[in-house]
């Protein structure tokens, strides 16, 4: 029995109003296989560790896994640390759409915490844009007016090229961040042609393509380094698109493109009929909430699906969290504008 679907709080409009920038959502996974989801009555979890008793703020917690005695627990924190101790609480109280609930620890297998509302953390990176700090990979970028634009020049020190460690202007933010989970992103995306000053392979001036990554658990600037793990939306100049995910994708060669491999991948959806606008760009919205993924392009919903394998660990990677990436194909240039992110 599932008492409350996490995303229904948003779609039905029945969520309790936020009193601060964000609110906490707590999911109790019970030993009988059922789940209870709601707003916790407490803001911190009392824990007695080996050296001290402490109150750990729930907003710093990702998950709490209970031992068989239902008192001892391992607490996963958002910074990657773990705390082991005894939960000094007889029951967990929370408010659901069906009223207040009080669940004894003896019935709980694990607890999962999520922040809803507000914005995810900006993260680190030299380019501040759209409330997020971005790191440019492979090529250079700069802010021009209301756009963050790729430049026809390789990153200093990066071995750019098909025989090097990678091609394609790339922006990344919050890769692997546990605090980027259940969120929406909106932006305008431009796919420009190839700049003649940066076209060693003689691509046509009208060549365009782009990919948007989300819930990116890992990524590397070099395509020869194992790690590319996340969901991706690909867009082609001919109006085709695809939605899928991969685990630890890379080129299994010391340098240069070749022997592409991964620990797994899934194609989730694909289609055609989009109308890329090379001048004004296209408006894109992506939502990921629980296992549900929804995508809109220029106001048209092109995907609405659930990936029930999102929480599975494959090759040491789990795709239920992580930040955002943008990549433009080969030497094609591009830009983003009006980027925003919001917790769901």
ZIHUMO-V670184 format. One record per residue. RES is the residue in three letters. SS is DSSP state (~ for helix, > for strand, _ for the rest). Layout:
res->RES ss->SS
res->RES ss->SS
//
This chain:
res->UNK ss->_
res->UNK ss->>
res->UNK ss->_
res->UNK ss->_
res->UNK ss->_
res->UNK ss->_
res->UNK ss->_
res->UNK ss->~
res->UNK ss->~
res->UNK ss->~
res->UNK ss->~
res->UNK ss->_
res->UNK ss->_
res->UNK ss->_
res->UNK ss->_
res->UNK ss->_
res->UNK ss->_
res->UNK ss->_
res->UNK ss->_
res->UNK ss->_
res->UNK ss->_
res->UNK ss->_
res->UNK ss->>
res->UNK ss->>
res->UNK ss->>
res->UNK ss->>
res->UNK ss->>
res->UNK ss->>
res->UNK ss->>
res->UNK ss->>
res->UNK ss->_
res->UNK ss->_
res->UNK ss->_
res->UNK ss->_
res->UNK ss->>
res->UNK ss->>
res->UNK ss->>
res->UNK ss->>
res->UNK ss->>
res->UNK ss->>
res->UNK ss->_
res->UNK ss->_
res->UNK ss->_
res->UNK ss->>
res->UNK ss->>
res->UNK ss->>
res->UNK ss->>
res->UNK ss->>
res->UNK ss->_
res->UNK ss->_
res->UNK ss->_
res->UNK ss->_
res->UNK ss->>
res->UNK ss->>
res->UNK ss->>
res->UNK ss->>
res->UNK ss->>
res->UNK ss->~
res->UNK ss->~
res->UNK ss->~
res->UNK ss->>
res->UNK ss->>
res->UNK ss->>
res->UNK ss->>
res->UNK ss->>
res->UNK ss->>
res->UNK ss->_
res->UNK ss->_
res->UNK ss->_
res->UNK ss->_
res->UNK ss->_
res->UNK ss->>
res->UNK ss->>
res->UNK ss->>
res->UNK ss->>
res->UNK ss->>
res->UNK ss->>
res->UNK ss->_
res->UNK ss->_
res->UNK ss->_
res->UNK ss->_
res->UNK ss->>
res->UNK ss->>
res->UNK ss->>
res->UNK ss->>
res->UNK ss->>
res->UNK ss->>
res->UNK ss->_
res->UNK ss->_
res->UNK ss->_
res->UNK ss->>
res->UNK ss->>
res->UNK ss->>
res->UNK ss->>
res->UNK ss->>
res->UNK ss->>
res->UNK ss->_
res->UNK ss->_
res->UNK ss->>
res->UNK ss->>
res->UNK ss->>
res->UNK ss->>
res->UNK ss->>
res->UNK ss->>
res->UNK ss->~
res->UNK ss->~
res->UNK ss->~
res->UNK ss->>
res->UNK ss->>
res->UNK ss->>
res->UNK ss->>
res->UNK ss->>
res->UNK ss->>
res->UNK ss->>
res->UNK ss->>
res->UNK ss->>
res->UNK ss->_
res->UNK ss->_
res->UNK ss->_
res->UNK ss->_
res->UNK ss->_
res->UNK ss->_
res->UNK ss->_
res->UNK ss->_
res->UNK ss->_
res->UNK ss->_
res->UNK ss->>
res->UNK ss->>
res->UNK ss->>
res->UNK ss->_
res->UNK ss->_
res->UNK ss->>
res->UNK ss->>
res->UNK ss->>
res->UNK ss->>
res->UNK ss->>
res->UNK ss->>
res->UNK ss->_
res->UNK ss->>
res->UNK ss->>
res->UNK ss->>
res->UNK ss->>
res->UNK ss->>
res->UNK ss->>
res->UNK ss->_
res->UNK ss->_
res->UNK ss->>
res->UNK ss->>
res->UNK ss->>
res->UNK ss->>
res->UNK ss->>
res->UNK ss->>
res->UNK ss->>
res->UNK ss->>
res->UNK ss->_
res->UNK ss->_
res->UNK ss->_
res->UNK ss->_
res->UNK ss->_
res->UNK ss->_
res->UNK ss->>
res->UNK ss->_
res->UNK ss->_
res->UNK ss->_
res->UNK ss->_
res->UNK ss->>
res->UNK ss->_
res->UNK ss->_
res->UNK ss->_
res->UNK ss->>
res->UNK ss->>
res->UNK ss->>
res->UNK ss->>
res->UNK ss->_
res->UNK ss->_
res->UNK ss->_
res->UNK ss->_
res->UNK ss->_
res->UNK ss->_
res->UNK ss->_
res->UNK ss->_
res->UNK ss->_
res->UNK ss->>
res->UNK ss->>
res->UNK ss->>
res->UNK ss->>
res->UNK ss->>
res->UNK ss->>
res->UNK ss->>
res->UNK ss->>
res->UNK ss->>
res->UNK ss->>
res->UNK ss->>
res->UNK ss->>
res->UNK ss->_
res->UNK ss->_
res->UNK ss->_
res->UNK ss->_
res->UNK ss->_
res->UNK ss->_
res->UNK ss->_
res->UNK ss->_
res->UNK ss->_
res->UNK ss->_
res->UNK ss->_
res->UNK ss->_
res->UNK ss->_
res->UNK ss->_
res->UNK ss->>
res->UNK ss->>
res->UNK ss->>
res->UNK ss->>
res->UNK ss->>
res->UNK ss->>
res->UNK ss->>
res->UNK ss->>
res->UNK ss->>
res->UNK ss->>
res->UNK ss->_
res->UNK ss->_
res->UNK ss->_
res->UNK ss->_
res->UNK ss->_
res->UNK ss->_
res->UNK ss->_
res->UNK ss->_
res->UNK ss->_
res->UNK ss->>
res->UNK ss->>
res->UNK ss->>
res->UNK ss->>
res->UNK ss->>
res->UNK ss->>
res->UNK ss->>
res->UNK ss->>
res->UNK ss->>
res->UNK ss->_
res->UNK ss->_
res->UNK ss->_
res->UNK ss->_
res->UNK ss->>
res->UNK ss->>
res->UNK ss->>
res->UNK ss->>
res->UNK ss->>
res->UNK ss->>
res->UNK ss->>
res->UNK ss->>
res->UNK ss->>
res->UNK ss->>
res->UNK ss->>
res->UNK ss->_
res->UNK ss->_
res->UNK ss->_
res->UNK ss->_
res->UNK ss->_
res->UNK ss->_
res->UNK ss->_
res->UNK ss->_
res->UNK ss->>
res->UNK ss->>
res->UNK ss->_
res->UNK ss->_
res->UNK ss->>
res->UNK ss->>
res->UNK ss->>
res->UNK ss->>
res->UNK ss->>
res->UNK ss->>
res->UNK ss->>
res->UNK ss->>
res->UNK ss->_
res->UNK ss->_
res->UNK ss->_
res->UNK ss->_
res->UNK ss->_
res->UNK ss->_
res->UNK ss->_
res->UNK ss->_
res->UNK ss->_
res->UNK ss->_
res->UNK ss->>
res->UNK ss->>
res->UNK ss->>
res->UNK ss->>
res->UNK ss->>
res->UNK ss->>
res->UNK ss->>
res->UNK ss->>
res->UNK ss->_
res->UNK ss->_
res->UNK ss->>
res->UNK ss->>
res->UNK ss->>
res->UNK ss->>
res->UNK ss->>
res->UNK ss->>
res->UNK ss->_
res->UNK ss->_
res->UNK ss->>
res->UNK ss->>
res->UNK ss->>
res->UNK ss->>
res->UNK ss->>
res->UNK ss->>
res->UNK ss->>
res->UNK ss->_
res->UNK ss->_
res->UNK ss->_
res->UNK ss->_
res->UNK ss->_
res->UNK ss->_
res->UNK ss->_
res->UNK ss->>
res->UNK ss->_
res->UNK ss->_
res->UNK ss->>
res->UNK ss->_
res->UNK ss->_
res->UNK ss->_
res->UNK ss->_
res->UNK ss->_
res->UNK ss->>
res->UNK ss->>
res->UNK ss->>
res->UNK ss->>
res->UNK ss->>
res->UNK ss->>
res->UNK ss->_
res->UNK ss->_
res->UNK ss->_
res->UNK ss->>
res->UNK ss->>
res->UNK ss->>
res->UNK ss->>
res->UNK ss->>
res->UNK ss->>
res->UNK ss->>
res->UNK ss->>
res->UNK ss->>
res->UNK ss->>
res->UNK ss->>
res->UNK ss->>
res->UNK ss->_
//
